[in-house]
Amino acid sequence: MPEYIEKSEPVTLPVIALHGTVAFPQITINFEAGDESAATAAKAAAASTSFLFLTTYSENLEGGEETEFPFYRVGTVVRIKQMIRTPEGKTRIIAEGLVRATVNAYRTILGYTEADLVCRHVDMPDLGGVQGRAAVNEMRRAVEKNMRLLPAESTDLLNTIRTMKDPGALADFIAAHILVRPADKQAILECIDPFARAEILL
């Protein structure tokens, strides 16, 4: 199996938890800060580094278990590109996905949620070599096989998929734009190994 190199980096960032949406590295996301806590977290991030941790409300709490932080523990560190105040008084955010991160601890601070994270950077020499190219080709074929299920306006999406060569990034892109269920998207996000990620997607 081709090797990839994982680098870990600890960081503490403000958190916004999304409903039914999963953020991925290298993909721009446009979302609304759903409550005052989220808006406060966005302002705190914008006032410091512009980095923010996006996670998703978990669908998998057992037996209706209640918890102060009902969020997945794997999400994406993003950089805020733009914050817009809507006519309805809501905060809309455009952010660029940067890297996967795993949560060590959540806490409430100054009216918003903060998390201690470990960022998970993956470097893959030669895009995975022969196995990387094979994985990319399989994912492209799987998408093209299911083209009839995609909206008619998906031409640009398909063109992008046909040009991408990094198997891990391609799996993320397909998951973000084609998969429907948030839990399926989350399963891809939680897979650090780019080749295992491609297998799960397929």
Buried (B, 14 or more C-beta within 10 A) or exposed (E): EBEBEEEEEEBEBBBBBBEEBBBBBBBEBEBBBBEEBBBBBBBBBBEEEBBBBBBBBBEEEEEEEEEEBEBBBBBBBBEBEEBEEEEEEBBBBBBBBBBBBBBEEBEEEEEBBBBBBEBBBBEBEEBBEEBBBBBBEBBBEBBEEEEEEBEEEBEEBBEEBEEBEBBBBBBBBBBBBBBEEBEBBBBBBBBBBBBBBBEBBE
